[in-house]
C-alpha cells in the first residue's frame, strides 16, 4: 500500500504537471514526507479529490 501511494503521487504529478503539497506543511511536497511512505490519508485524498 505505501509504495503504491508514492507511485500514485508521482503519476498524479506527472499527469497534471503540478506538485502535491500537504495542508499541514504546505512548503513540503507529499512525496518527500515520511508519512507518504506509511500511507497518509491526506496525500491520498489530495490526489483523488481533484481527479473526479
Beta strands, then each sheet from edge to edge (+ up, - down):
end
